[in-house]
Amino acid sequence: MELAERLIVATDYDPRKEGGVWGVRDKVLRMGNSLQGLGVIIKTNSVLRAIGYTLISDLHDQGLQVFADLKLIDSPHTMEIDAVMLAECPPEFVTVMCCAGIEGMGAVQRILGEKTKVLGVTILTSLDEEECQSIFSCSTKAGVLRFARMAQLAGLKDLILSPQEAEMLRGKKELVVGLNTPGIRPAWSLVPGDDQRRIMTPFKAFLAGVDRIVIGRPITESKNPREAVERTLEEIQAALVAKKEASS
């Protein structure tokens, strides 16, 4: 995997601040244009539901890989239909909710798996321990492990999880899955009113065994997003070097 492919940039803009849905679309494309040539992956979600999957083609035209964070969840038949529709304009990555069940996840993997990596979302990083207990009647670690096993049974090769659970999963030899983690905050950034609860720096996340990280506002709200990406890639590289040295 190339260094830049380990960074997913989340372009989750608020239409109330961007002049509506089409203003969000334009801002996503401007962000994509500003990051051309770096090799990072662009994540988008809500705007895809509003304007359709043509945005994926627009980003592909900019030479970018697309992470469609749709978090698909429904009956297995409906999830299969979702996958068939998405296959007409396939992104490089798409997310499904593990709590949709093995059959639903498997339907999406079966339709899209050859062209698109299907990632199972375990426990949202915006949830803390108390909320996880309330919703799933278990700790975050127990919930992530349960969903990870379900995703692997469904044929998925990648997961979305908090970096705080990554090290725990890496210790489970029976789980052979890629780990992709949101809730990442570079050492140099602070985000006012942050809604992410279980967070970690890129350096610590890669030491814990993750494969890719998702970062939004520290990059997209930066005065110079390209420079913010470059600084983040430097932090990732330093972590990969440190991890290699520690294992040698």
Buried (B, 14 or more C-beta within 10 A) or exposed (E): EEBBBBBBBBBBBEBEEBEEBEBBBBBBBEBBEEBEEBBBBBBBBBBBEEBEBEBBEBBBEBEBBBBBBBBBBBEBEBBBBBBEEBBEBBBBBBBBBBBBBBEBBBBBBBBBBEEBBBBBBBBBBBBEEEBBBEEBEBBBBBBBBBBBBBBBEBBBBBBBBBBBBBBBBBEEEEBEBBBBBBBBBBEEBEEEEBEBBBBBBBBBBBBBBBBBBBBBBBBBEBEEBBEBBEBBBEBBBEBBEEBEEEEE
